[in-house]
């Protein structure tokens, strides 16, 4: 009897100390979340969901905006100096890949990437760095399909429609997204010569607007337009350019990718604009899940999957509330 009692007491004591150890561990964990464009609603949402993971698990999240390579490297040094154990980054330049890996190693930081995958000097992905991104080609195809469906619903002659391809081809996920859209357009009879490249210098609305203006000015003969690009901001820029060119919303179909405030604010306008829809992707998975995966890696040594690709869902001004609810947003 006595032996049993002792055993039970011993078990309870060790369980208690295990609990308090893990609580203390969580408090000691510090994780950086570095993003290339902190003002973009998508990244604000990613941070919001990463914060939720930090609150739930009790670790510290340090959010840093890094708009260029120098700032990204400095952010990693800064995190190292603060005693962080891990960093999740959406880098301003994927070609920084080997440099970022070296800097993270030098600071003894575990490294994960989100959204934009690091590449080496030959443009090949750094497969050893765990990454969560979107299924770029598939989501691009969904954009293309939504455009084709609208062209048909509006009774347009496919051969008389122009397409603005807002491009940022130095970023592989951006190129895959627009190429996915183009493949579906072409399969449905869209003329290749009516697809015009509008290269943006930065991935924001203003740069997209400037690039799209050039295309529209050069091709004033076309009266119906569709637009696609890397994200909602790219397509919003193109849609704003069609408005400047005097085109009506009924003659424009823009489909973005994202589904954060950039597109929601557009859907909330009293009258529809040429921004017809957006493929809603999940800032919750990209923020909450990456932060949780990093926390587990730091605290238990369990390395995250090397590659996780997330999906998206089309939403329009009529459906976005329901789609967001379904996605837990
Ligand atoms: C890239 C884009 C962002 C977002 C993310 C998933 O980083 O720049 O707008 O689409 O991929």
py3Dmol code that shows the C-alpha trace and the ligand (Angstrom):
import py3Dmol

protein = """\
ATOM      1  CA  UNK A   1       0.000   0.000   0.000  1.00  0.00           C
ATOM      2  CA  UNK A   2       2.726   2.383   1.075  1.00  0.00           C
ATOM      3  CA  UNK A   3       4.676   1.594  -2.062  1.00  0.00           C
ATOM      4  CA  UNK A   4       1.673   2.492  -4.250  1.00  0.00           C
ATOM      5  CA  UNK A   5       1.175   5.749  -2.407  1.00  0.00           C
ATOM      6  CA  UNK A   6       4.801   6.700  -2.919  1.00  0.00           C
ATOM      7  CA  UNK A   7       4.591   5.795  -6.554  1.00  0.00           C
ATOM      8  CA  UNK A   8       1.476   7.901  -7.100  1.00  0.00           C
ATOM      9  CA  UNK A   9       3.048  10.881  -5.339  1.00  0.00           C
ATOM     10  CA  UNK A  10       6.210  10.513  -7.409  1.00  0.00           C
ATOM     11  CA  UNK A  11       4.205  10.405 -10.638  1.00  0.00           C
ATOM     12  CA  UNK A  12       2.192  13.491  -9.674  1.00  0.00           C
ATOM     13  CA  UNK A  13       5.358  15.408  -8.820  1.00  0.00           C
ATOM     14  CA  UNK A  14       7.049  14.543 -12.092  1.00  0.00           C
ATOM     15  CA  UNK A  15       3.916  15.400 -14.082  1.00  0.00           C
ATOM     16  CA  UNK A  16       3.695  18.764 -12.359  1.00  0.00           C
ATOM     17  CA  UNK A  17       7.318  19.575 -13.042  1.00  0.00           C
ATOM     18  CA  UNK A  18       6.923  18.529 -16.669  1.00  0.00           C
ATOM     19  CA  UNK A  19       4.029  20.966 -17.025  1.00  0.00           C
ATOM     20  CA  UNK A  20       5.850  23.836 -15.403  1.00  0.00           C
ATOM     21  CA  UNK A  21       8.950  23.117 -17.504  1.00  0.00           C
ATOM     22  CA  UNK A  22       6.969  23.354 -20.734  1.00  0.00           C
ATOM     23  CA  UNK A  23       5.275  26.560 -19.575  1.00  0.00           C
ATOM     24  CA  UNK A  24       8.664  28.060 -18.777  1.00  0.00           C
ATOM     25  CA  UNK A  25       9.959  26.860 -22.148  1.00  0.00           C
ATOM     26  CA  UNK A  26       7.158  28.590 -24.054  1.00  0.00           C
ATOM     27  CA  UNK A  27       7.942  31.846 -22.269  1.00  0.00           C
ATOM     28  CA  UNK A  28      11.552  31.529 -23.327  1.00  0.00           C
ATOM     29  CA  UNK A  29      10.726  30.994 -26.984  1.00  0.00           C
ATOM     30  CA  UNK A  30      11.110  34.019 -29.242  1.00  0.00           C
ATOM     31  CA  UNK A  31      10.240  33.837 -32.933  1.00  0.00           C
ATOM     32  CA  UNK A  32      10.683  36.496 -35.605  1.00  0.00           C
ATOM     33  CA  UNK A  33       8.146  37.041 -38.408  1.00  0.00           C
ATOM     34  CA  UNK A  34       9.703  39.191 -41.127  1.00  0.00           C
ATOM     35  CA  UNK A  35       7.659  40.406 -44.109  1.00  0.00           C
ATOM     36  CA  UNK A  36       8.593  42.296 -47.267  1.00  0.00           C
ATOM     37  CA  UNK A  37       5.583  44.651 -47.390  1.00  0.00           C
ATOM     38  CA  UNK A  38       4.230  45.374 -43.909  1.00  0.00           C
ATOM     39  CA  UNK A  39       1.653  47.891 -45.183  1.00  0.00           C
ATOM     40  CA  UNK A  40      -0.062  45.288 -47.412  1.00  0.00           C
ATOM     41  CA  UNK A  41      -3.286  43.917 -45.846  1.00  0.00           C
ATOM     42  CA  UNK A  42      -2.270  40.320 -46.643  1.00  0.00           C
ATOM     43  CA  UNK A  43       0.838  40.655 -44.478  1.00  0.00           C
ATOM     44  CA  UNK A  44      -1.081  42.481 -41.739  1.00  0.00           C
ATOM     45  CA  UNK A  45      -3.411  39.494 -41.632  1.00  0.00           C
ATOM     46  CA  UNK A  46      -0.536  37.019 -41.588  1.00  0.00           C
ATOM     47  CA  UNK A  47       0.910  38.852 -38.586  1.00  0.00           C
ATOM     48  CA  UNK A  48      -2.485  38.925 -36.875  1.00  0.00           C
ATOM     49  CA  UNK A  49      -2.805  35.150 -37.102  1.00  0.00           C
ATOM     50  CA  UNK A  50       0.821  34.590 -36.061  1.00  0.00           C
ATOM     51  CA  UNK A  51       0.105  36.767 -33.009  1.00  0.00           C
ATOM     52  CA  UNK A  52      -2.862  34.517 -32.219  1.00  0.00           C
ATOM     53  CA  UNK A  53      -0.543  31.480 -32.191  1.00  0.00           C
ATOM     54  CA  UNK A  54       1.909  33.313 -29.906  1.00  0.00           C
ATOM     55  CA  UNK A  55      -0.873  34.221 -27.497  1.00  0.00           C
ATOM     56  CA  UNK A  56      -2.257  30.694 -27.488  1.00  0.00           C
ATOM     57  CA  UNK A  57       1.100  29.006 -26.852  1.00  0.00           C
ATOM     58  CA  UNK A  58       2.696  31.713 -24.719  1.00  0.00           C
ATOM     59  CA  UNK A  59       5.762  32.477 -26.851  1.00  0.00           C
ATOM     60  CA  UNK A  60       7.007  35.891 -27.988  1.00  0.00           C
ATOM     61  CA  UNK A  61       6.527  36.981 -31.606  1.00  0.00           C
ATOM     62  CA  UNK A  62       8.724  39.761 -32.993  1.00  0.00           C
ATOM     63  CA  UNK A  63       7.299  41.332 -36.165  1.00  0.00           C
ATOM     64  CA  UNK A  64       9.679  43.141 -38.470  1.00  0.00           C
ATOM     65  CA  UNK A  65       9.084  44.771 -41.853  1.00  0.00           C
ATOM     66  CA  UNK A  66      11.990  44.411 -44.294  1.00  0.00           C
ATOM     67  CA  UNK A  67      11.407  46.118 -47.651  1.00  0.00           C
ATOM     68  CA  UNK A  68      14.849  45.404 -49.067  1.00  0.00           C
ATOM     69  CA  UNK A  69      17.696  42.916 -48.778  1.00  0.00           C
ATOM     70  CA  UNK A  70      19.765  44.984 -46.396  1.00  0.00           C
ATOM     71  CA  UNK A  71      16.844  45.320 -43.999  1.00  0.00           C
ATOM     72  CA  UNK A  72      16.116  41.580 -44.204  1.00  0.00           C
ATOM     73  CA  UNK A  73      19.691  40.682 -43.251  1.00  0.00           C
ATOM     74  CA  UNK A  74      19.680  43.302 -40.482  1.00  0.00           C
ATOM     75  CA  UNK A  75      16.391  41.871 -39.175  1.00  0.00           C
ATOM     76  CA  UNK A  76      18.005  38.449 -38.818  1.00  0.00           C
ATOM     77  CA  UNK A  77      20.994  39.908 -36.933  1.00  0.00           C
ATOM     78  CA  UNK A  78      18.615  41.867 -34.735  1.00  0.00           C
ATOM     79  CA  UNK A  79      16.644  38.704 -33.894  1.00  0.00           C
ATOM     80  CA  UNK A  80      19.878  36.848 -33.146  1.00  0.00           C
ATOM     81  CA  UNK A  81      20.993  39.636 -30.805  1.00  0.00           C
ATOM     82  CA  UNK A  82      17.607  39.449 -29.008  1.00  0.00           C
ATOM     83  CA  UNK A  83      18.113  35.738 -28.377  1.00  0.00           C
ATOM     84  CA  UNK A  84      15.369  34.538 -30.739  1.00  0.00           C
ATOM     85  CA  UNK A  85      15.511  30.868 -31.749  1.00  0.00           C
ATOM     86  CA  UNK A  86      13.624  30.962 -35.036  1.00  0.00           C
ATOM     87  CA  UNK A  87      12.557  33.207 -37.886  1.00  0.00           C
ATOM     88  CA  UNK A  88       9.816  32.979 -40.522  1.00  0.00           C
ATOM     89  CA  UNK A  89      10.380  35.265 -43.481  1.00  0.00           C
ATOM     90  CA  UNK A  90       8.656  36.476 -46.631  1.00  0.00           C
ATOM     91  CA  UNK A  91      11.747  37.953 -48.211  1.00  0.00           C
ATOM     92  CA  UNK A  92      11.821  41.108 -50.354  1.00  0.00           C
ATOM     93  CA  UNK A  93      14.099  39.268 -52.791  1.00  0.00           C
ATOM     94  CA  UNK A  94      14.116  35.484 -53.234  1.00  0.00           C
ATOM     95  CA  UNK A  95      17.637  35.585 -54.729  1.00  0.00           C
ATOM     96  CA  UNK A  96      18.937  36.490 -51.281  1.00  0.00           C
ATOM     97  CA  UNK A  97      18.355  32.801 -50.489  1.00  0.00           C
ATOM     98  CA  UNK A  98      21.862  31.519 -49.693  1.00  0.00           C
ATOM     99  CA  UNK A  99      22.766  34.790 -47.942  1.00  0.00           C
ATOM    100  CA  UNK A 100      19.717  34.600 -45.679  1.00  0.00           C
ATOM    101  CA  UNK A 101      20.411  30.948 -44.849  1.00  0.00           C
ATOM    102  CA  UNK A 102      24.015  31.777 -43.934  1.00  0.00           C
ATOM    103  CA  UNK A 103      22.936  34.714 -41.796  1.00  0.00           C
ATOM    104  CA  UNK A 104      20.288  32.648 -39.982  1.00  0.00           C
ATOM    105  CA  UNK A 105      22.881  29.929 -39.298  1.00  0.00           C
ATOM    106  CA  UNK A 106      25.391  32.469 -38.011  1.00  0.00           C
ATOM    107  CA  UNK A 107      22.735  33.699 -35.570  1.00  0.00           C
ATOM    108  CA  UNK A 108      21.688  30.139 -34.629  1.00  0.00           C
ATOM    109  CA  UNK A 109      18.165  30.753 -35.859  1.00  0.00           C
ATOM    110  CA  UNK A 110      15.931  28.104 -37.347  1.00  0.00           C
ATOM    111  CA  UNK A 111      14.633  29.408 -40.680  1.00  0.00           C
ATOM    112  CA  UNK A 112      11.312  28.939 -42.437  1.00  0.00           C
ATOM    113  CA  UNK A 113       9.932  30.836 -45.424  1.00  0.00           C
ATOM    114  CA  UNK A 114       6.369  31.847 -46.173  1.00  0.00           C
ATOM    115  CA  UNK A 115       4.713  32.958 -49.456  1.00  0.00           C
ATOM    116  CA  UNK A 116       7.922  33.547 -51.466  1.00  0.00           C
ATOM    117  CA  UNK A 117      10.378  30.643 -51.675  1.00  0.00           C
ATOM    118  CA  UNK A 118      14.125  31.256 -51.575  1.00  0.00           C
ATOM    119  CA  UNK A 119      16.193  30.321 -54.627  1.00  0.00           C
ATOM    120  CA  UNK A 120      19.911  29.767 -55.277  1.00  0.00           C
ATOM    121  CA  UNK A 121      22.066  31.630 -57.790  1.00  0.00           C
ATOM    122  CA  UNK A 122      20.664  29.435 -60.585  1.00  0.00           C
ATOM    123  CA  UNK A 123      17.058  30.146 -59.598  1.00  0.00           C
ATOM    124  CA  UNK A 124      16.470  26.689 -58.090  1.00  0.00           C
ATOM    125  CA  UNK A 125      14.371  26.557 -54.889  1.00  0.00           C
ATOM    126  CA  UNK A 126      16.251  26.014 -51.624  1.00  0.00           C
ATOM    127  CA  UNK A 127      14.464  22.772 -50.797  1.00  0.00           C
ATOM    128  CA  UNK A 128      16.067  22.339 -47.387  1.00  0.00           C
ATOM    129  CA  UNK A 129      14.356  25.411 -45.963  1.00  0.00           C
ATOM    130  CA  UNK A 130      10.809  24.537 -44.838  1.00  0.00           C
ATOM    131  CA  UNK A 131       8.329  26.590 -46.848  1.00  0.00           C
ATOM    132  CA  UNK A 132       4.619  27.347 -46.919  1.00  0.00           C
ATOM    133  CA  UNK A 133       3.346  28.931 -50.123  1.00  0.00           C
ATOM    134  CA  UNK A 134       0.210  28.949 -52.242  1.00  0.00           C
ATOM    135  CA  UNK A 135      -0.382  26.438 -55.069  1.00  0.00           C
ATOM    136  CA  UNK A 136       0.479  29.192 -57.491  1.00  0.00           C
ATOM    137  CA  UNK A 137      -0.245  27.499 -60.846  1.00  0.00           C
ATOM    138  CA  UNK A 138      -3.557  26.030 -59.672  1.00  0.00           C
ATOM    139  CA  UNK A 139      -4.690  29.318 -58.186  1.00  0.00           C
ATOM    140  CA  UNK A 140      -3.677  31.086 -61.401  1.00  0.00           C
ATOM    141  CA  UNK A 141      -5.771  28.570 -63.322  1.00  0.00           C
ATOM    142  CA  UNK A 142      -8.741  29.357 -61.070  1.00  0.00           C
ATOM    143  CA  UNK A 143      -8.245  33.038 -61.943  1.00  0.00           C
ATOM    144  CA  UNK A 144      -8.215  32.157 -65.666  1.00  0.00           C
ATOM    145  CA  UNK A 145     -11.346  30.032 -65.325  1.00  0.00           C
ATOM    146  CA  UNK A 146     -13.229  32.778 -63.475  1.00  0.00           C
ATOM    147  CA  UNK A 147     -12.308  35.214 -66.255  1.00  0.00           C
ATOM    148  CA  UNK A 148     -13.417  32.815 -69.009  1.00  0.00           C
ATOM    149  CA  UNK A 149     -16.721  32.210 -67.203  1.00  0.00           C
ATOM    150  CA  UNK A 150     -17.358  35.955 -67.000  1.00  0.00           C
ATOM    151  CA  UNK A 151     -16.469  36.514 -70.663  1.00  0.00           C
ATOM    152  CA  UNK A 152     -19.075  33.880 -71.551  1.00  0.00           C
ATOM    153  CA  UNK A 153     -21.663  35.169 -69.044  1.00  0.00           C
ATOM    154  CA  UNK A 154     -21.349  38.648 -70.528  1.00  0.00           C
ATOM    155  CA  UNK A 155     -21.681  37.324 -74.071  1.00  0.00           C
ATOM    156  CA  UNK A 156     -18.379  38.844 -75.267  1.00  0.00           C
ATOM    157  CA  UNK A 157     -16.581  37.690 -78.374  1.00  0.00           C
ATOM    158  CA  UNK A 158     -13.468  36.037 -76.884  1.00  0.00           C
ATOM    159  CA  UNK A 159     -11.369  37.190 -79.858  1.00  0.00           C
ATOM    160  CA  UNK A 160     -12.098  40.857 -79.231  1.00  0.00           C
ATOM    161  CA  UNK A 161     -10.970  40.966 -75.610  1.00  0.00           C
ATOM    162  CA  UNK A 162      -7.637  42.333 -74.370  1.00  0.00           C
ATOM    163  CA  UNK A 163      -5.830  40.951 -71.311  1.00  0.00           C
ATOM    164  CA  UNK A 164      -3.557  42.914 -68.986  1.00  0.00           C
ATOM    165  CA  UNK A 165      -0.969  40.544 -67.529  1.00  0.00           C
ATOM    166  CA  UNK A 166       0.359  42.558 -64.577  1.00  0.00           C
ATOM    167  CA  UNK A 167       3.705  40.865 -64.126  1.00  0.00           C
ATOM    168  CA  UNK A 168       6.531  40.559 -61.654  1.00  0.00           C
ATOM    169  CA  UNK A 169       8.394  37.722 -63.326  1.00  0.00           C
ATOM    170  CA  UNK A 170      11.510  37.827 -61.129  1.00  0.00           C
ATOM    171  CA  UNK A 171       9.376  36.210 -58.411  1.00  0.00           C
ATOM    172  CA  UNK A 172       8.649  32.545 -59.320  1.00  0.00           C
ATOM    173  CA  UNK A 173       5.290  32.352 -57.493  1.00  0.00           C
ATOM    174  CA  UNK A 174       4.168  35.504 -59.333  1.00  0.00           C
ATOM    175  CA  UNK A 175       5.116  34.092 -62.727  1.00  0.00           C
ATOM    176  CA  UNK A 176       3.415  30.762 -61.993  1.00  0.00           C
ATOM    177  CA  UNK A 177       0.196  32.552 -61.016  1.00  0.00           C
ATOM    178  CA  UNK A 178      -0.090  34.606 -64.220  1.00  0.00           C
ATOM    179  CA  UNK A 179       1.016  31.727 -66.439  1.00  0.00           C
ATOM    180  CA  UNK A 180      -1.660  29.533 -64.839  1.00  0.00           C
ATOM    181  CA  UNK A 181      -4.281  32.125 -65.762  1.00  0.00           C
ATOM    182  CA  UNK A 182      -2.968  32.466 -69.328  1.00  0.00           C
ATOM    183  CA  UNK A 183      -2.990  28.708 -69.934  1.00  0.00           C
ATOM    184  CA  UNK A 184      -6.735  28.583 -69.226  1.00  0.00           C
ATOM    185  CA  UNK A 185      -7.463  31.678 -71.323  1.00  0.00           C
ATOM    186  CA  UNK A 186      -5.635  30.203 -74.322  1.00  0.00           C
ATOM    187  CA  UNK A 187      -7.345  26.831 -73.923  1.00  0.00           C
ATOM    188  CA  UNK A 188     -10.633  28.668 -74.243  1.00  0.00           C
ATOM    189  CA  UNK A 189      -9.771  30.493 -77.446  1.00  0.00           C
ATOM    190  CA  UNK A 190      -8.317  33.742 -76.094  1.00  0.00           C
ATOM    191  CA  UNK A 191      -5.915  35.191 -78.659  1.00  0.00           C
ATOM    192  CA  UNK A 192      -2.257  35.165 -77.569  1.00  0.00           C
ATOM    193  CA  UNK A 193      -1.656  38.456 -79.377  1.00  0.00           C
ATOM    194  CA  UNK A 194      -4.292  40.140 -77.213  1.00  0.00           C
ATOM    195  CA  UNK A 195      -2.427  39.352 -73.973  1.00  0.00           C
ATOM    196  CA  UNK A 196      -0.225  42.304 -72.995  1.00  0.00           C
ATOM    197  CA  UNK A 197       2.509  42.275 -70.421  1.00  0.00           C
ATOM    198  CA  UNK A 198       2.408  45.111 -67.847  1.00  0.00           C
ATOM    199  CA  UNK A 199       5.595  44.679 -65.795  1.00  0.00           C
ATOM    200  CA  UNK A 200       5.343  46.334 -62.393  1.00  0.00           C
ATOM    201  CA  UNK A 201       8.446  47.692 -60.680  1.00  0.00           C
ATOM    202  CA  UNK A 202       7.073  46.852 -57.218  1.00  0.00           C
ATOM    203  CA  UNK A 203       4.250  44.564 -56.129  1.00  0.00           C
ATOM    204  CA  UNK A 204       1.819  47.300 -55.163  1.00  0.00           C
ATOM    205  CA  UNK A 205      -1.238  49.007 -56.659  1.00  0.00           C
ATOM    206  CA  UNK A 206       0.516  52.157 -57.816  1.00  0.00           C
ATOM    207  CA  UNK A 207       3.169  50.278 -59.777  1.00  0.00           C
ATOM    208  CA  UNK A 208       0.478  48.095 -61.356  1.00  0.00           C
ATOM    209  CA  UNK A 209      -1.581  51.152 -62.304  1.00  0.00           C
ATOM    210  CA  UNK A 210       1.384  52.755 -64.047  1.00  0.00           C
ATOM    211  CA  UNK A 211       2.226  49.543 -65.917  1.00  0.00           C
ATOM    212  CA  UNK A 212      -1.388  48.965 -66.988  1.00  0.00           C
ATOM    213  CA  UNK A 213      -1.796  52.577 -68.195  1.00  0.00           C
ATOM    214  CA  UNK A 214       0.933  51.979 -70.765  1.00  0.00           C
ATOM    215  CA  UNK A 215      -0.834  48.870 -72.106  1.00  0.00           C
ATOM    216  CA  UNK A 216      -4.215  50.582 -72.365  1.00  0.00           C
ATOM    217  CA  UNK A 217      -2.812  53.674 -74.069  1.00  0.00           C
ATOM    218  CA  UNK A 218      -1.087  51.554 -76.685  1.00  0.00           C
ATOM    219  CA  UNK A 219      -4.151  49.414 -77.403  1.00  0.00           C
ATOM    220  CA  UNK A 220      -7.048  51.836 -77.364  1.00  0.00           C
ATOM    221  CA  UNK A 221      -8.733  49.851 -80.171  1.00  0.00           C
ATOM    222  CA  UNK A 222      -9.767  47.083 -77.763  1.00  0.00           C
ATOM    223  CA  UNK A 223     -12.947  47.907 -75.843  1.00  0.00           C
ATOM    224  CA  UNK A 224     -13.281  44.923 -73.494  1.00  0.00           C
ATOM    225  CA  UNK A 225     -10.553  44.027 -71.016  1.00  0.00           C
ATOM    226  CA  UNK A 226      -9.628  41.402 -68.464  1.00  0.00           C
ATOM    227  CA  UNK A 227      -6.834  41.710 -65.906  1.00  0.00           C
ATOM    228  CA  UNK A 228      -4.881  39.369 -63.658  1.00  0.00           C
ATOM    229  CA  UNK A 229      -1.626  39.453 -61.711  1.00  0.00           C
ATOM    230  CA  UNK A 230       0.227  38.318 -58.618  1.00  0.00           C
ATOM    231  CA  UNK A 231      -2.243  39.611 -56.033  1.00  0.00           C
ATOM    232  CA  UNK A 232      -5.250  41.863 -55.424  1.00  0.00           C
ATOM    233  CA  UNK A 233      -3.086  44.987 -55.467  1.00  0.00           C
ATOM    234  CA  UNK A 234      -1.809  44.195 -58.978  1.00  0.00           C
ATOM    235  CA  UNK A 235      -5.328  43.715 -60.334  1.00  0.00           C
ATOM    236  CA  UNK A 236      -6.705  46.760 -58.497  1.00  0.00           C
ATOM    237  CA  UNK A 237      -3.999  48.831 -60.188  1.00  0.00           C
ATOM    238  CA  UNK A 238      -5.039  47.504 -63.598  1.00  0.00           C
ATOM    239  CA  UNK A 239      -8.729  48.143 -62.858  1.00  0.00           C
ATOM    240  CA  UNK A 240      -7.965  51.735 -61.764  1.00  0.00           C
ATOM    241  CA  UNK A 241      -6.122  52.177 -65.074  1.00  0.00           C
ATOM    242  CA  UNK A 242      -9.184  50.995 -67.046  1.00  0.00           C
ATOM    243  CA  UNK A 243     -11.272  53.583 -65.174  1.00  0.00           C
ATOM    244  CA  UNK A 244      -8.774  56.312 -66.071  1.00  0.00           C
ATOM    245  CA  UNK A 245      -9.013  55.160 -69.694  1.00  0.00           C
ATOM    246  CA  UNK A 246     -12.787  55.704 -69.541  1.00  0.00           C
ATOM    247  CA  UNK A 247     -13.846  52.035 -69.604  1.00  0.00           C
ATOM    248  CA  UNK A 248     -17.016  51.039 -67.747  1.00  0.00           C
ATOM    249  CA  UNK A 249     -17.103  48.341 -65.032  1.00  0.00           C
ATOM    250  CA  UNK A 250     -19.306  46.208 -67.304  1.00  0.00           C
ATOM    251  CA  UNK A 251     -16.465  46.084 -69.860  1.00  0.00           C
ATOM    252  CA  UNK A 252     -13.754  44.960 -67.437  1.00  0.00           C
ATOM    253  CA  UNK A 253     -13.156  41.694 -65.569  1.00  0.00           C
ATOM    254  CA  UNK A 254     -10.347  41.796 -63.017  1.00  0.00           C
ATOM    255  CA  UNK A 255      -9.744  38.779 -60.793  1.00  0.00           C
ATOM    256  CA  UNK A 256      -7.242  39.159 -57.965  1.00  0.00           C
ATOM    257  CA  UNK A 257      -5.560  36.789 -55.545  1.00  0.00           C
ATOM    258  CA  UNK A 258      -5.608  37.428 -51.798  1.00  0.00           C
ATOM    259  CA  UNK A 259      -8.966  38.247 -50.275  1.00  0.00           C
ATOM    260  CA  UNK A 260      -7.724  40.584 -47.538  1.00  0.00           C
ATOM    261  CA  UNK A 261      -8.914  44.164 -47.024  1.00  0.00           C
ATOM    262  CA  UNK A 262      -7.594  45.262 -50.423  1.00  0.00           C
ATOM    263  CA  UNK A 263     -10.360  43.305 -52.168  1.00  0.00           C
ATOM    264  CA  UNK A 264     -12.957  43.455 -49.399  1.00  0.00           C
ATOM    265  CA  UNK A 265     -12.967  47.274 -49.518  1.00  0.00           C
ATOM    266  CA  UNK A 266     -13.572  47.047 -53.254  1.00  0.00           C
ATOM    267  CA  UNK A 267     -16.477  44.605 -52.799  1.00  0.00           C
ATOM    268  CA  UNK A 268     -18.019  46.927 -50.214  1.00  0.00           C
ATOM    269  CA  UNK A 269     -18.349  49.803 -52.697  1.00  0.00           C
ATOM    270  CA  UNK A 270     -21.970  50.664 -53.468  1.00  0.00           C
ATOM    271  CA  UNK A 271     -21.648  49.882 -57.183  1.00  0.00           C
ATOM    272  CA  UNK A 272     -19.644  47.020 -58.728  1.00  0.00           C
ATOM    273  CA  UNK A 273     -16.280  47.934 -60.257  1.00  0.00           C
ATOM    274  CA  UNK A 274     -14.192  46.110 -62.837  1.00  0.00           C
ATOM    275  CA  UNK A 275     -12.632  44.203 -59.933  1.00  0.00           C
ATOM    276  CA  UNK A 276     -15.015  41.286 -60.271  1.00  0.00           C
ATOM    277  CA  UNK A 277     -13.528  38.761 -57.873  1.00  0.00           C
ATOM    278  CA  UNK A 278     -10.589  37.452 -55.920  1.00  0.00           C
ATOM    279  CA  UNK A 279      -9.268  34.014 -55.114  1.00  0.00           C
ATOM    280  CA  UNK A 280      -9.262  34.101 -51.330  1.00  0.00           C
ATOM    281  CA  UNK A 281      -6.165  32.448 -49.908  1.00  0.00           C
ATOM    282  CA  UNK A 282      -5.548  31.762 -46.226  1.00  0.00           C
ATOM    283  CA  UNK A 283      -3.556  34.243 -44.122  1.00  0.00           C
ATOM    284  CA  UNK A 284      -4.643  32.072 -41.199  1.00  0.00           C
ATOM    285  CA  UNK A 285      -2.696  29.058 -42.442  1.00  0.00           C
ATOM    286  CA  UNK A 286       0.234  31.217 -43.567  1.00  0.00           C
ATOM    287  CA  UNK A 287       0.382  33.130 -40.255  1.00  0.00           C
ATOM    288  CA  UNK A 288      -0.978  30.878 -37.521  1.00  0.00           C
ATOM    289  CA  UNK A 289       0.219  27.548 -38.863  1.00  0.00           C
ATOM    290  CA  UNK A 290       3.746  28.673 -39.790  1.00  0.00           C
ATOM    291  CA  UNK A 291       4.177  30.277 -36.346  1.00  0.00           C
ATOM    292  CA  UNK A 292       2.901  27.132 -34.649  1.00  0.00           C
ATOM    293  CA  UNK A 293       5.171  24.926 -36.759  1.00  0.00           C
ATOM    294  CA  UNK A 294       8.160  27.077 -35.846  1.00  0.00           C
ATOM    295  CA  UNK A 295       7.205  27.008 -32.162  1.00  0.00           C
ATOM    296  CA  UNK A 296       7.052  23.200 -32.250  1.00  0.00           C
ATOM    297  CA  UNK A 297      10.379  23.041 -34.056  1.00  0.00           C
ATOM    298  CA  UNK A 298      12.059  25.251 -31.452  1.00  0.00           C
ATOM    299  CA  UNK A 299      10.441  23.678 -28.406  1.00  0.00           C
ATOM    300  CA  UNK A 300      10.302  19.981 -29.357  1.00  0.00           C
ATOM    301  CA  UNK A 301      12.804  19.687 -32.205  1.00  0.00           C
ATOM    302  CA  UNK A 302      10.065  18.481 -34.597  1.00  0.00           C
ATOM    303  CA  UNK A 303      10.960  19.948 -37.973  1.00  0.00           C
ATOM    304  CA  UNK A 304       8.053  21.177 -40.134  1.00  0.00           C
ATOM    305  CA  UNK A 305       7.219  19.604 -43.483  1.00  0.00           C
ATOM    306  CA  UNK A 306       9.597  20.876 -46.151  1.00  0.00           C
ATOM    307  CA  UNK A 307       6.872  22.103 -48.472  1.00  0.00           C
ATOM    308  CA  UNK A 308       3.253  22.966 -47.758  1.00  0.00           C
ATOM    309  CA  UNK A 309       1.147  24.434 -50.578  1.00  0.00           C
ATOM    310  CA  UNK A 310      -2.207  25.953 -49.690  1.00  0.00           C
ATOM    311  CA  UNK A 311      -5.313  26.370 -51.829  1.00  0.00           C
ATOM    312  CA  UNK A 312      -7.749  29.201 -52.586  1.00  0.00           C
ATOM    313  CA  UNK A 313     -11.405  29.810 -53.264  1.00  0.00           C
ATOM    314  CA  UNK A 314     -13.061  32.255 -55.692  1.00  0.00           C
ATOM    315  CA  UNK A 315     -15.142  35.017 -54.111  1.00  0.00           C
ATOM    316  CA  UNK A 316     -17.090  37.929 -55.577  1.00  0.00           C
ATOM    317  CA  UNK A 317     -18.910  40.859 -53.990  1.00  0.00           C
ATOM    318  CA  UNK A 318     -21.927  38.540 -53.601  1.00  0.00           C
ATOM    319  CA  UNK A 319     -20.121  35.602 -52.019  1.00  0.00           C
ATOM    320  CA  UNK A 320     -17.060  36.866 -50.176  1.00  0.00           C
ATOM    321  CA  UNK A 321     -18.661  36.940 -46.713  1.00  0.00           C
ATOM    322  CA  UNK A 322     -19.680  33.279 -46.940  1.00  0.00           C
ATOM    323  CA  UNK A 323     -16.362  32.179 -48.442  1.00  0.00           C
ATOM    324  CA  UNK A 324     -14.449  33.943 -45.665  1.00  0.00           C
ATOM    325  CA  UNK A 325     -16.610  32.310 -43.032  1.00  0.00           C
ATOM    326  CA  UNK A 326     -16.012  28.873 -44.588  1.00  0.00           C
ATOM    327  CA  UNK A 327     -12.260  29.509 -44.453  1.00  0.00           C
ATOM    328  CA  UNK A 328     -12.466  30.523 -40.791  1.00  0.00           C
ATOM    329  CA  UNK A 329     -11.453  34.129 -41.531  1.00  0.00           C
TER     330      UNK A 329
END
"""
ligand_1 = """\
11
LIG
C 3.385 37.049 -52.391
C 2.612 38.305 -52.721
C 1.581 38.606 -51.648
C 0.724 37.367 -51.363
C 1.602 36.204 -51.002
C 0.828 34.929 -50.762
O 4.253 37.312 -51.338
O 3.468 39.407 -52.873
O 0.759 39.660 -52.043
O -0.004 37.053 -52.516
O 2.544 35.963 -52.050
"""
view = py3Dmol.view(width=600, height=400)
view.addModel(protein, "pdb")
view.setStyle({"model": 0}, {"cartoon": {"style": "trace"}})
view.addModel(ligand_1, "xyz")
view.setStyle({"model": 1}, {"stick": {}})
view.zoomTo()
view.show()
